[in-house]
Amino acid sequence: MIRMPDSRAAAHPRYEALLAEWCELLRRCRKEDAQAPDPALYGQELLERWAEPQRRYHTLDHLVAVLGRCAELTTYAHDPDAVALAAWFHDAVYRPDRTENEERSAALAERALAEAGVDGWRTAEVARLVRLTIDHDPADGDADGEVLCDADLAVLAGDPAAYAGYAAAVREEYGFVPDPEFRAGRSTVLRHLLGLPRLFRTDYGFDHWETVARRNMATELELLEA
């Protein structure tokens, strides 16, 4: 996994703080006898991935937001460190012209965390959590899945200006897709989410974000189908 970083990620104002946060997390999750490379090398590669030029929404700012929401919901998690690792990896592979990003991100987590000295059981759990972000529909009682999916979807509950910015960034990522195809695809995604019995599975997420998120998505869907 290890490659030399360039300057794109390092230009982000939270770069040093994120790298330090990653290193602390990985050190906590390593096996005591692990003989593995410097955690910073893995963190640098992840941060460079999140800063790739094709990204407009799935950027370092999105990573910061999801990590923050995971921390906000930490009391609901069974294994908060596994959730945090999954947040780091959940969009680590992202190409808007491909459909297997979550699977490739999960596979990256499996390879990298094993190499970095993380226990097999936790590595498998991180990969499982990453794959849940395909449809954001964790099973009842899957506490860690509920936290990660709620953190990832929390952007849907922004104020009107923030939601509009999010929707515009998503459209920009898919700038290569003609409007009719984009509208159809985006509408399908929104209908799937609106069709879930509840978007947010933690009590906090449901109480604070559910109503606003549904209103935002319904408005966007109405505009797309106008």
C-alpha positions as CSV (number, residue, x, y, z in Angstrom):
1,M,0.0,0.0,0.0
2,I,2.8,2.4,0.9
3,R,3.7,5.1,-1.6
4,M,5.3,8.5,-1.3
5,P,2.9,11.4,-0.7
6,D,2.8,14.4,-2.9
7,S,1.8,17.9,-1.8
8,R,-2.0,17.8,-2.6
9,A,-3.1,16.4,0.7
10,A,-0.5,18.2,2.7
11,A,-2.1,21.5,1.6
12,H,-5.2,20.7,3.6
13,P,-5.4,22.7,6.9
14,R,-6.2,19.6,8.9
15,Y,-3.4,17.5,7.3
16,E,-1.1,17.3,10.3
17,A,-4.0,16.8,12.8
18,L,-5.5,14.0,10.7
19,L,-2.2,12.3,10.3
20,A,-1.6,12.4,14.0
21,E,-5.1,11.1,14.7
22,W,-4.6,8.2,12.2
23,C,-1.2,7.2,13.8
24,E,-2.7,7.1,17.3
25,L,-5.7,5.0,16.0
26,L,-3.5,2.5,14.2
27,R,-1.1,2.2,17.2
28,R,-4.1,1.4,19.4
29,C,-5.4,-1.3,17.0
30,R,-2.1,-3.1,16.3
31,K,-1.2,-6.4,17.8
32,E,1.2,-5.9,20.7
33,D,3.9,-7.9,19.0
34,A,3.3,-6.4,15.5
35,Q,6.5,-5.7,13.5
36,A,5.1,-3.3,10.9
37,P,6.1,0.0,9.2
38,D,5.6,3.4,10.6
39,P,1.8,4.2,10.9
40,A,2.4,7.6,9.3
41,L,3.3,5.9,6.0
42,Y,-0.2,4.4,5.8
43,G,-1.8,7.6,6.9
44,Q,0.0,9.6,4.3
45,E,-1.2,7.3,1.5
46,L,-4.8,7.4,2.7
47,L,-4.8,11.2,2.9
48,E,-3.3,11.4,-0.6
49,R,-6.1,9.1,-1.8
50,W,-8.8,11.3,-0.2
51,A,-7.2,14.4,-2.0
52,E,-7.3,13.0,-5.5
53,P,-8.2,15.5,-8.2
54,Q,-11.4,13.7,-9.4
55,R,-13.1,14.2,-6.1
56,R,-15.5,17.1,-5.4
57,Y,-17.6,15.7,-2.6
58,H,-15.7,12.6,-1.4
59,T,-12.8,14.7,-0.3
60,L,-10.7,15.2,2.8
61,D,-13.5,17.5,4.1
62,H,-15.9,14.6,3.8
63,L,-13.4,12.4,5.7
64,V,-13.1,15.0,8.4
65,A,-16.9,15.3,8.7
66,V,-17.5,11.5,8.9
67,L,-14.8,11.1,11.5
68,G,-16.4,13.9,13.5
69,R,-19.8,12.3,13.3
70,C,-18.4,8.9,14.3
71,A,-16.9,10.6,17.4
72,E,-20.2,12.3,18.1
73,L,-21.9,8.8,18.0
74,T,-19.2,6.9,19.7
75,T,-21.4,5.9,22.7
76,Y,-23.6,3.8,20.3
77,A,-20.6,1.8,18.9
78,H,-19.5,-1.6,20.1
79,D,-16.0,-1.1,18.7
80,P,-15.4,2.6,18.2
81,D,-11.9,2.0,16.8
82,A,-13.2,-0.4,14.1
83,V,-15.8,2.2,13.2
84,A,-13.0,4.9,13.0
85,L,-10.8,2.7,10.8
86,A,-13.8,2.0,8.5
87,A,-14.4,5.8,8.2
88,W,-10.9,6.2,7.1
89,F,-11.2,3.5,4.4
90,H,-14.9,3.8,3.3
91,D,-14.2,6.0,0.3
92,A,-10.4,5.5,0.1
93,V,-10.9,4.2,-3.4
94,Y,-13.2,6.5,-5.3
95,R,-13.7,6.8,-9.0
96,P,-17.0,8.3,-10.0
97,D,-17.0,6.4,-13.3
98,R,-16.9,3.1,-11.5
99,T,-19.4,1.1,-9.5
100,E,-17.2,-1.0,-7.3
101,N,-15.6,1.7,-5.2
102,E,-16.9,0.3,-1.8
103,E,-15.7,-3.2,-2.6
104,R,-12.3,-1.9,-3.7
105,S,-12.1,0.2,-0.6
106,A,-12.9,-2.8,1.6
107,A,-10.2,-4.9,-0.2
108,L,-7.7,-2.1,0.3
109,A,-8.5,-2.1,4.1
110,E,-8.1,-5.9,4.2
111,R,-4.6,-5.7,2.6
112,A,-3.4,-2.6,4.4
113,L,-4.5,-3.4,7.9
114,A,-3.2,-6.9,7.8
115,E,0.2,-5.5,6.6
116,A,0.0,-2.8,9.3
117,G,-0.3,-5.4,12.1
118,V,-4.0,-5.2,12.9
119,D,-5.7,-8.3,14.2
120,G,-7.5,-10.4,11.6
121,W,-10.9,-10.2,13.4
122,R,-10.8,-6.4,13.5
123,T,-9.5,-6.2,9.9
124,A,-12.5,-8.3,8.8
125,E,-14.9,-6.1,10.8
126,V,-13.5,-2.9,9.2
127,A,-14.0,-4.4,5.7
128,R,-17.5,-5.5,6.6
129,L,-18.4,-2.0,7.7
130,V,-17.0,-0.4,4.6
131,R,-19.1,-2.7,2.4
132,L,-22.2,-1.6,4.4
133,T,-21.8,1.9,2.8
134,I,-23.0,0.4,-0.5
135,D,-26.6,0.6,0.5
136,H,-26.5,2.1,4.1
137,D,-28.9,-0.5,5.4
138,P,-27.2,-2.3,8.4
139,A,-29.1,-5.1,10.1
140,D,-31.0,-4.4,13.3
141,G,-28.6,-4.6,16.2
142,D,-25.5,-4.0,14.1
143,A,-24.3,-1.1,16.4
144,D,-21.1,-0.4,14.6
145,G,-22.8,-0.5,11.2
146,E,-25.4,1.9,12.4
147,V,-22.8,4.4,13.6
148,L,-20.8,4.3,10.4
149,C,-23.8,4.6,8.1
150,D,-25.4,7.4,10.2
151,A,-22.1,9.3,10.2
152,D,-21.8,8.9,6.4
153,L,-25.4,10.0,5.8
154,A,-25.4,12.9,8.3
155,V,-24.6,15.3,5.4
156,L,-28.2,14.8,4.2
157,A,-29.4,16.7,7.3
158,G,-27.6,20.0,6.6
159,D,-29.3,23.4,6.4
160,P,-30.5,24.3,2.9
161,A,-27.3,26.0,1.9
162,A,-25.1,23.2,3.1
163,Y,-27.3,20.6,1.4
164,A,-27.3,22.6,-1.9
165,G,-23.5,22.7,-1.7
166,Y,-23.4,18.9,-1.1
167,A,-25.7,18.2,-4.1
168,A,-23.7,20.5,-6.3
169,A,-20.5,18.8,-5.4
170,V,-22.0,15.4,-6.2
171,R,-23.1,16.7,-9.6
172,E,-19.6,18.1,-10.2
173,E,-18.1,14.7,-9.5
174,Y,-20.3,13.2,-12.2
175,G,-19.7,16.1,-14.6
176,F,-19.0,13.5,-17.4
177,V,-22.6,12.2,-17.2
178,P,-25.2,14.0,-19.3
179,D,-28.0,15.6,-17.4
180,P,-30.8,13.1,-18.3
181,E,-28.7,10.1,-17.2
182,F,-27.5,11.9,-14.1
183,R,-31.1,12.9,-13.1
184,A,-32.3,9.3,-13.5
185,G,-29.4,7.9,-11.5
186,R,-29.5,10.4,-8.7
187,S,-33.3,10.0,-8.5
188,T,-32.8,6.2,-8.0
189,V,-30.4,6.8,-5.2
190,L,-32.7,9.3,-3.5
191,R,-35.7,7.0,-3.8
192,H,-33.7,4.1,-2.3
193,L,-32.8,6.2,0.7
194,L,-36.3,7.7,1.1
195,G,-37.7,4.2,0.9
196,L,-35.7,3.0,4.0
197,P,-37.9,2.6,7.1
198,R,-35.5,5.0,8.8
199,L,-32.4,6.7,7.4
200,F,-30.7,7.0,10.8
201,R,-30.5,3.9,13.0
202,T,-29.0,5.4,16.2
203,D,-31.4,7.2,18.4
204,Y,-29.4,10.4,18.2
205,G,-29.3,10.3,14.4
206,F,-33.0,9.6,14.1
207,D,-34.0,12.3,16.6
208,H,-31.7,15.0,15.3
209,W,-31.3,14.3,11.5
210,E,-34.2,12.2,10.2
211,T,-36.8,14.8,9.5
212,V,-34.5,17.4,8.0
213,A,-32.7,14.8,5.8
214,R,-36.0,13.5,4.4
215,R,-37.2,17.0,3.6
216,N,-33.9,17.9,1.9
217,M,-33.9,14.7,-0.3
218,A,-37.6,15.1,-1.2
219,T,-36.9,18.6,-2.3
220,E,-34.0,17.6,-4.4
221,L,-36.0,14.7,-5.9
222,E,-38.8,17.1,-6.8
223,L,-36.3,19.4,-8.6
224,L,-34.7,16.5,-10.4
225,E,-38.0,15.3,-11.7
226,A,-39.5,18.7,-12.5
